[in-house]
Structure formats: C-alpha cells, structure tokens
Amino acid sequence: MLLALGASVNVTGGDGKRTIPLDKFFTLPADGNLRRENVLKNDDLITEVVVPASKFGANSTYLKFKERDSMDFAMSAVAAAVTFGANKTVSEARLVLGGVAPIPWRVAKAEAALAGKTMSKELLAEVAKTALQGAEPLAKNAYKIPLTETLVRRALAKIGGVTA
C-alpha cells in the first residue's frame, strides 16, 4: 500500500542522509545480487517512512489472502488506489501486487486500462486479466494467477462501489 500511495523512506548511513522513493527501494534477484532485497547498504538505517498527503488516500484499499487467520504471510495481495474525475470516471489508478514476485509489483498496464473509464463489473474483469497478463508461475503456484485476479477485482470493486 505504501508503494501505491507514493511513500518513501529516509535513510541514514555512511554516505549521509538520503531519501529513497519506495518504487526505487526494492531490487529483483536478476539485478545482480541474490542476497539483497533492497538498495540499502550494510551500514544504512531507515529512520523514517514518509507517506505524502495523497489524492489517492480517499479511494484506496489493501486486500490480502493468507492461508491462516493468525499472523501469516500473504499468499497474494493487492493494493489499489484510484482518483475519480467527472461522472465517476477513473482519472488515475495505482495497482500493486504482493506475494506474487520477489518485490511489490506495480502493474502500469492495468492502471492504464482503468484510466478514463467508469468502473463496471466487465471493466474490473478486464483489468484483472491485464494485471496478470504474462505472469509465469512456478511449478506449484499457478493457483496464484486466478487468486490474484479475484483480489484485483474485489479491491477495485470496493473502491468503485461495483459488485465484483
């Protein structure tokens, strides 16, 4: 959700103080270092999480699916944030998937599919498919694709007042 809302972290370390937007914070294993999940250096310390005042705050939600009710990692999660224009058309959207990649995964193509449109059950189904388009599951987790599509539909339906 922090990524969807445009948050950043303030960091203090050997190189001094700096601010890192969360969309630049996480790293993929393919980026060269399998032992790192983020851009922090060994002597860096996060001193503050900054969530800016956001036009997305009023129309946002976070949904996750987990196997147990107790504290458990999400098998899949969706953070959705939307701004509306005239006639309840979507002005801008942010959609971030969790539990489906090594990092929170923002799906710009699905965000663009919402822009300028009025939410409907059909649109939500289309956006959910777009969000997972090209997903390549591992051998035993293909179930995450339909699970995550459902979470995308439900999150956007919750924001848009649409029956999913």
Order of alpha helices (4+ residues) and beta strands (2+ residues): beta-beta-beta-beta-beta-beta-beta-alpha-alpha-alpha
